[in-house]
Amino acid sequence: MAADVEVKFEEKTTVDKSPKDVYKVLADFSKVKKMVPQLQSFKKTGENRYHWKFKPTGAMGIEIAAEYETDFELEEGKRVAWRSVPGKGNTDVEGEFCLKKKGKGTQITLKVRTVAHLPIPRFAKKMARPYVEKAISKVMGGYLENLKKEIEKA
């Protein structure tokens, strides 16, 4: 009894900092938990590998408590990407922050693809999708907004 719900998220923002300055904030993983308040824990488990555990959230009898490990790929001044490690958690995720010089600043594009493995009957998948989309959009949109604030402080 499980259903997989896939959600894609993409959003852009621009900051008045260079791609190099933006990259420095993105590559400082000690700030991730601060920028994603829904995280219960974020721990280093290897070189460029981190374990993410989110606080449970729910509605309509559906609870999501996403947990996964990711490997990060870093391209200085250009990109920070991550992909979940197979078999490590209840959610598969891949995403990236792409940095592009724009005028005197930097355009940041956040793209994320998430597959939540929910402990619900398959027939409930259609009802769960809007809730999962909203929850993931809230987390990722908040992450991007908080990242922007952190970059502007730097």
C-alpha positions as CSV (number, residue, x, y, z in Angstrom):
1,M,0.0,0.0,0.0
2,A,2.0,3.0,-1.3
3,A,1.7,5.7,-3.9
4,D,4.4,7.7,-5.5
5,V,3.7,11.4,-6.1
6,E,6.0,13.3,-8.4
7,V,6.3,17.1,-8.1
8,K,8.4,19.5,-10.2
9,F,9.3,22.9,-8.9
10,E,11.1,25.8,-10.7
11,E,11.5,29.4,-9.6
12,K,13.9,32.2,-10.4
13,T,15.1,35.2,-8.5
14,T,17.8,37.8,-9.0
15,V,20.2,39.3,-6.5
16,D,22.7,42.2,-6.6
17,K,25.7,40.0,-6.0
18,S,28.2,38.2,-8.3
19,P,27.8,34.5,-9.1
20,K,30.9,33.9,-7.1
21,D,29.4,35.6,-4.0
22,V,26.1,33.6,-4.5
23,Y,28.0,30.4,-4.9
24,K,29.9,31.0,-1.6
25,V,26.6,31.1,0.3
26,L,25.1,28.1,-1.5
27,A,28.2,26.0,-1.0
28,D,28.2,26.8,2.8
29,F,26.1,23.8,3.8
30,S,26.2,24.9,7.5
31,K,23.5,27.5,6.5
32,V,21.0,25.0,5.0
33,K,19.1,24.2,8.2
34,K,18.6,28.0,8.8
35,M,17.3,28.6,5.3
36,V,14.9,25.6,5.4
37,P,13.0,25.9,8.7
38,Q,11.0,22.7,7.9
39,L,14.2,20.7,8.4
40,Q,14.4,18.7,11.6
41,S,18.0,17.7,10.9
42,F,20.6,18.1,8.2
43,K,23.8,16.1,8.8
44,K,26.9,15.5,6.9
45,T,27.3,11.7,6.2
46,G,30.3,11.8,3.8
47,E,32.2,14.0,1.4
48,N,29.5,16.2,-0.3
49,R,26.8,13.8,1.1
50,Y,24.1,14.9,3.5
51,H,21.1,13.4,5.3
52,W,17.9,15.5,5.2
53,K,15.1,14.8,7.7
54,F,12.0,17.1,7.6
55,K,9.5,17.8,10.3
56,P,6.3,15.9,9.8
57,T,3.5,17.9,8.1
58,G,0.0,16.7,7.2
59,A,-3.5,17.4,6.1
60,M,-6.6,15.3,5.2
61,G,-5.1,12.3,7.0
62,I,-2.0,12.4,4.8
63,E,1.3,13.0,6.6
64,I,4.6,13.7,4.9
65,A,7.9,13.3,6.8
66,A,10.4,13.3,4.0
67,E,13.8,11.8,4.7
68,Y,16.6,11.2,2.2
69,E,20.4,11.5,1.6
70,T,21.8,13.4,-1.2
71,D,25.1,13.7,-3.0
72,F,26.1,17.3,-3.9
73,E,27.9,18.3,-7.1
74,L,29.5,21.7,-7.0
75,E,30.6,23.9,-10.0
76,E,32.2,27.0,-8.5
77,G,30.3,30.1,-9.5
78,K,27.9,28.2,-11.7
79,R,25.9,25.5,-10.1
80,V,25.1,23.5,-7.0
81,A,23.2,20.3,-7.7
82,W,22.1,17.4,-5.6
83,R,20.6,13.9,-6.2
84,S,19.2,11.5,-3.6
85,V,21.1,8.3,-2.9
86,P,19.0,5.2,-3.9
87,G,17.7,3.3,-1.0
88,K,18.3,6.0,1.6
89,G,15.0,7.4,2.7
90,N,11.4,7.6,1.7
91,T,11.7,10.4,-1.0
92,D,13.7,10.7,-4.2
93,V,14.9,14.1,-5.1
94,E,17.1,15.8,-7.6
95,G,17.7,19.5,-7.9
96,E,20.0,22.4,-8.7
97,F,20.7,26.0,-8.2
98,C,21.9,27.5,-11.5
99,L,23.7,30.8,-11.4
100,K,23.8,33.2,-14.4
101,K,25.3,36.7,-14.5
102,K,22.6,39.2,-15.2
103,G,23.6,42.8,-15.4
104,K,25.5,43.7,-12.2
105,G,23.8,40.8,-10.3
106,T,23.0,37.1,-10.6
107,Q,19.9,35.2,-11.7
108,I,19.4,32.2,-9.5
109,T,17.2,29.4,-10.9
110,L,16.1,26.6,-8.5
111,K,14.8,23.4,-10.2
112,V,13.7,20.5,-8.1
113,R,12.1,17.1,-9.0
114,T,10.7,15.2,-6.0
115,V,9.1,11.8,-5.8
116,A,7.4,11.3,-2.5
117,H,6.7,7.6,-1.6
118,L,3.6,7.9,0.5
119,P,2.1,5.2,2.6
120,I,-1.4,5.6,1.2
121,P,-3.5,3.5,-1.2
122,R,-2.9,4.2,-4.9
123,F,-6.5,5.4,-5.3
124,A,-5.7,8.2,-2.9
125,K,-2.8,9.5,-5.0
126,K,-5.0,11.9,-7.0
127,M,-6.3,13.5,-3.7
128,A,-2.8,13.7,-2.2
129,R,-1.1,15.3,-5.2
130,P,-2.3,18.9,-4.6
131,Y,-1.3,18.7,-0.9
132,V,2.1,17.3,-1.8
133,E,2.6,20.0,-4.5
134,K,1.7,22.7,-2.0
135,A,4.0,21.4,0.7
136,I,7.0,21.0,-1.6
137,S,6.4,24.4,-3.2
138,K,6.2,26.0,0.3
139,V,9.5,24.4,1.3
140,M,11.4,25.2,-1.9
141,G,9.9,28.7,-2.4
142,G,10.9,29.4,1.3
143,Y,14.4,28.0,0.7
144,L,14.9,30.3,-2.3
145,E,13.5,33.3,-0.4
146,N,15.7,32.7,2.6
147,L,18.7,32.1,0.4
148,K,18.1,35.5,-1.2
149,K,18.0,37.2,2.3
150,E,21.2,35.3,3.3
151,I,23.0,36.4,0.1
152,E,22.0,40.0,0.5
153,K,23.4,40.0,4.1
154,A,26.7,38.6,2.9
